[in-house]
Amino acid sequence: MHSLLSGPLSTQRLTVKIAGLPASLQGKKLVQMSDFHYDGLRLTEKMLEKAIAVSNAAKPDLVVLTGDYVTTTTAPIHQLVLRLKHLQSRYGIYAILGNHDIYYRQSKAEVTAALTSIGIHVLWNQIAYPLGQELPLVGLADKYSKEFNPAPVMNQLDAATPRIVLSHNPDTAEILQAWRVDLQLSGHTHGGQINIPGIGPVGRYYKKLVRYIPSKVRRRVSFLRKDYSVLHHWEWAQGLHQLGKNQLYVNRGLGTYLPGRLFCPPEVTLITLKSG
């Protein structure tokens, strides 16, 4: 897929306040990348190379990858990891899987093994401590998986402990309001891909639009299939959202489906942590 369909890469910079953040973690920098869909069609080598360069230039303390490395077949993951091994991070690289990474029965194991082979830590309903015990990193199973069950994972943490949660689908933020989530990092939506100023992502209206679009076109455009619902909470399609005391950030991703992106560029996110 030509970059003409996605537009140039954007770098989003934000500072996130976390209540009770220890002084030792003040100013720590995270990079988030998401939704690569690396299959020779949806992400150019040039875009991927630039994204990795942007990440490395930021000299992050932590890099997090929030899912959808492939689209259907898992074969491209073995080429993708040859690129991702150039990512640099002081305290490591942590990843979760998205719905496309569990597309086939063997997908989860193959994608996990490939990422692990270059030193990326894949979290599936697990807690890690790359920044120390005072700021756990929680990685959840994808919402579409039968293994999505945050309660046993989240209940391991003391309510007084700040935490960052990686969850591919931002709709999970509704469920996660039952727990403290200082920052949830998600992807999945591609920002809606087509985002009309003053109106928002067109995916919000797909059920109304789909009846007017020929079936041949619908089959080629994922969010226009009658049986396909990308997101329930389209108001969370991209950017930072305050949900009660919890915070959600949704990355627009790197990969691009047809018919392309409009007012919704692919992104690398640079996050600075601050005590709030």
C-alpha positions as CSV (number, residue, x, y, z in Angstrom):
1,M,0.0,0.0,0.0
2,H,1.5,3.3,-1.1
3,S,2.1,6.0,1.6
4,L,-0.3,8.2,-0.5
5,L,-3.1,6.3,1.1
6,S,-1.9,6.9,4.6
7,G,-0.2,10.3,4.6
8,P,3.0,11.1,6.4
9,L,3.9,9.7,9.8
10,S,3.0,11.9,12.7
11,T,4.6,12.1,16.1
12,Q,2.2,12.7,19.0
13,R,3.8,14.0,22.2
14,L,1.9,14.1,25.5
15,T,2.5,14.3,29.2
16,V,0.4,12.1,31.4
17,K,-0.2,12.8,35.1
18,I,-0.2,9.7,37.3
19,A,-1.3,10.1,40.9
20,G,1.3,8.8,43.4
21,L,4.0,8.4,40.8
22,P,7.3,8.0,42.7
23,A,9.9,10.8,42.3
24,S,12.2,8.2,40.7
25,L,9.8,7.8,37.8
26,Q,9.1,11.5,37.2
27,G,9.9,12.3,33.6
28,K,10.3,8.7,32.4
29,K,9.6,8.5,28.6
30,L,7.5,5.8,26.9
31,V,7.0,5.2,23.2
32,Q,3.9,3.5,21.9
33,M,3.5,1.9,18.5
34,S,0.5,-0.1,17.3
35,D,-1.3,-1.8,14.5
36,F,1.5,-2.5,12.1
37,H,-0.4,-4.9,9.8
38,Y,2.9,-5.8,8.3
39,D,1.9,-7.8,5.2
40,G,3.4,-6.1,2.2
41,L,0.3,-4.1,1.6
42,R,-0.7,-1.9,4.6
43,L,2.6,-0.6,5.8
44,T,5.5,0.6,3.7
45,E,9.1,-0.2,4.6
46,K,9.9,3.5,4.6
47,M,7.1,4.3,7.1
48,L,8.2,1.5,9.4
49,E,11.9,2.6,9.2
50,K,10.9,6.1,10.0
51,A,8.8,5.0,13.0
52,I,11.7,3.0,14.5
53,A,14.0,6.0,13.9
54,V,11.6,8.4,15.7
55,S,11.3,6.0,18.6
56,N,15.1,5.6,18.9
57,A,15.7,9.3,18.7
58,A,13.4,9.8,21.7
59,K,15.8,7.6,23.8
60,P,12.8,6.0,25.6
61,D,12.9,4.4,28.9
62,L,10.3,1.9,27.7
63,V,8.7,0.9,24.4
64,V,5.3,-0.6,24.3
65,L,3.7,-2.3,21.2
66,T,-0.1,-2.6,21.4
67,G,-0.9,-5.3,18.9
68,D,-1.9,-6.3,15.3
69,Y,1.6,-7.0,13.9
70,V,0.1,-9.1,11.1
71,T,-3.3,-9.0,9.3
72,T,-4.3,-12.6,8.6
73,T,-1.4,-15.0,7.8
74,T,1.4,-15.0,10.3
75,A,4.2,-15.5,7.8
76,P,5.2,-11.7,7.7
77,I,5.9,-11.6,11.4
78,H,9.3,-13.2,10.7
79,Q,10.3,-10.3,8.5
80,L,8.8,-7.7,10.8
81,V,10.9,-8.8,13.8
82,L,14.0,-8.3,11.7
83,R,13.0,-4.6,11.6
84,L,11.8,-4.4,15.2
85,K,15.0,-5.7,16.6
86,H,16.5,-2.3,15.8
87,L,14.2,-0.7,18.5
88,Q,16.2,0.7,21.4
89,S,14.8,1.1,25.0
90,R,16.5,1.5,28.3
91,Y,14.2,-0.9,30.2
92,G,13.1,-3.1,27.4
93,I,10.3,-3.6,24.9
94,Y,6.9,-5.0,26.0
95,A,4.1,-6.1,23.7
96,I,0.5,-7.3,23.8
97,L,-1.4,-9.1,21.0
98,G,-4.3,-7.8,19.0
99,N,-7.2,-9.6,17.4
100,H,-5.3,-10.1,14.1
101,D,-2.5,-11.8,16.0
102,I,-4.9,-14.6,17.1
103,Y,-6.6,-14.9,13.7
104,Y,-5.8,-18.6,13.2
105,R,-5.4,-21.3,15.9
106,Q,-1.6,-21.2,15.6
107,S,-1.3,-17.4,15.2
108,K,-0.9,-16.6,18.9
109,A,2.0,-19.0,19.5
110,E,3.8,-18.1,16.3
111,V,3.6,-14.3,16.7
112,T,4.6,-14.6,20.4
113,A,7.6,-16.8,19.6
114,A,8.8,-14.4,16.8
115,L,8.6,-11.3,19.1
116,T,10.2,-13.2,22.0
117,S,13.0,-14.3,19.7
118,I,14.3,-10.7,19.5
119,G,13.9,-10.0,23.2
120,I,10.4,-8.4,23.2
121,H,8.4,-9.4,26.3
122,V,4.9,-10.4,25.2
123,L,2.3,-10.1,28.0
124,W,-0.9,-12.1,27.9
125,N,-2.9,-11.6,31.1
126,Q,0.4,-10.9,32.9
127,I,2.1,-8.2,35.0
128,A,5.6,-7.0,34.5
129,Y,7.8,-4.5,36.4
130,P,10.2,-3.0,33.9
131,L,10.1,0.4,35.7
132,G,10.1,-1.3,39.2
133,Q,7.6,-2.5,41.7
134,E,6.1,1.0,42.1
135,L,4.6,1.1,38.6
136,P,3.4,-2.3,37.3
137,L,2.8,-2.8,33.6
138,V,-0.3,-5.0,32.9
139,G,-0.7,-6.7,29.5
140,L,-4.2,-8.1,28.8
141,A,-5.4,-10.8,26.4
142,D,-7.3,-9.4,23.4
143,K,-10.9,-8.6,24.0
144,Y,-12.0,-11.0,21.2
145,S,-10.1,-13.9,22.8
146,K,-11.9,-16.3,25.1
147,E,-9.0,-15.7,27.5
148,F,-9.9,-12.0,28.0
149,N,-10.6,-11.9,31.7
150,P,-9.1,-8.9,33.5
151,A,-10.3,-9.6,37.0
152,P,-7.8,-12.3,38.1
153,V,-5.0,-10.1,36.7
154,M,-6.1,-6.7,38.0
155,N,-7.0,-8.1,41.4
156,Q,-3.4,-9.0,42.0
157,L,-2.5,-5.3,42.4
158,D,-3.1,-3.2,45.5
159,A,-5.5,-0.3,44.7
160,A,-2.9,2.1,46.1
161,T,-0.4,1.1,43.4
162,P,-0.3,3.2,40.2
163,R,-0.2,1.1,37.0
164,I,-0.2,1.2,33.2
165,V,-2.4,-1.2,31.3
166,L,-1.9,-2.4,27.8
167,S,-5.2,-3.5,26.1
168,H,-5.5,-3.6,22.3
169,N,-9.2,-2.7,22.1
170,P,-10.1,0.6,23.7
171,D,-13.7,-0.7,24.3
172,T,-12.1,-2.6,27.3
173,A,-11.8,0.7,29.1
174,E,-15.5,0.5,30.0
175,I,-14.9,-2.9,31.7
176,L,-11.6,-1.7,33.3
177,Q,-13.4,1.1,35.1
178,A,-13.9,-1.5,37.9
179,W,-10.2,-1.0,38.7
180,R,-7.6,1.7,39.0
181,V,-6.1,2.3,35.6
182,D,-3.7,5.3,35.6
183,L,-3.1,5.0,31.9
184,Q,-4.5,2.5,29.5
185,L,-2.7,2.3,26.1
186,S,-4.7,0.9,23.2
187,G,-4.8,0.8,19.4
188,H,-7.1,-1.3,17.2
189,T,-9.1,1.6,15.7
190,H,-6.5,3.1,13.3
191,G,-8.1,6.3,14.6
192,G,-11.1,5.6,12.4
193,Q,-8.9,6.1,9.3
194,I,-11.3,8.6,7.8
195,N,-11.9,11.4,10.2
196,I,-14.1,14.2,9.1
197,P,-13.5,17.5,11.0
198,G,-16.6,18.4,13.0
199,I,-18.1,15.0,12.4
200,G,-15.5,12.4,13.6
201,P,-14.6,9.0,12.3
202,V,-16.9,7.7,9.6
203,G,-16.8,4.2,11.2
204,R,-19.3,5.5,13.7
205,Y,-21.9,5.7,10.9
206,Y,-21.1,2.5,9.0
207,K,-24.3,0.6,9.9
208,K,-26.2,3.5,8.2
209,L,-23.9,3.8,5.3
210,V,-23.4,0.1,4.5
211,R,-26.8,-0.4,2.9
212,Y,-25.8,2.1,0.1
213,I,-22.4,0.5,-0.7
214,P,-22.1,-2.3,-3.2
215,S,-21.3,-5.7,-1.6
216,K,-18.1,-6.0,-3.6
217,V,-16.8,-2.8,-2.0
218,R,-17.9,-3.8,1.5
219,R,-16.0,-7.1,1.3
220,R,-12.7,-5.1,0.7
221,V,-13.2,-2.5,3.4
222,S,-13.2,-4.1,6.8
223,F,-15.2,-1.5,8.8
224,L,-18.0,-1.6,6.1
225,R,-18.8,-5.3,6.4
226,K,-22.2,-5.9,7.9
227,D,-20.9,-8.5,10.3
228,Y,-17.9,-6.5,11.4
229,S,-17.9,-4.1,14.3
230,V,-14.5,-2.5,15.0
231,L,-15.6,-0.4,18.0
232,H,-18.6,0.3,20.2
233,H,-17.2,3.5,21.7
234,W,-16.3,5.5,18.6
235,E,-15.8,8.5,20.8
236,W,-12.6,6.8,22.0
237,A,-11.3,6.2,18.5
238,Q,-8.1,8.2,19.1
239,G,-6.3,10.4,21.6
240,L,-6.4,10.9,25.3
241,H,-9.6,10.4,27.3
242,Q,-10.5,10.8,30.9
243,L,-12.9,8.1,32.2
244,G,-13.6,9.0,35.8
245,K,-10.3,8.6,37.5
246,N,-8.9,6.4,34.7
247,Q,-7.1,7.6,31.6
248,L,-7.1,6.0,28.1
249,Y,-4.9,6.8,25.2
250,V,-5.6,5.4,21.8
251,N,-2.9,5.3,19.2
252,R,-3.9,5.7,15.5
253,G,-1.6,2.9,14.4
254,L,0.9,2.6,11.6
255,G,-0.9,0.3,9.1
256,T,-3.6,1.4,6.7
257,Y,-6.5,-0.4,5.2
258,L,-8.3,0.6,2.0
259,P,-9.7,3.1,1.2
260,G,-6.9,4.9,3.1
261,R,-6.6,7.6,5.7
262,L,-8.1,11.1,5.7
263,F,-7.3,13.7,8.5
264,C,-6.1,10.7,10.5
265,P,-2.3,10.2,10.0
266,P,-0.4,7.1,11.3
267,E,1.4,7.8,14.5
268,V,4.2,7.1,16.9
269,T,3.3,8.3,20.5
270,L,5.9,9.8,22.9
271,I,4.6,9.8,26.4
272,T,6.3,11.6,29.4
273,L,5.1,10.5,32.9
274,K,4.5,13.2,35.5
275,S,3.3,13.1,39.1
276,G,-0.3,14.4,39.3
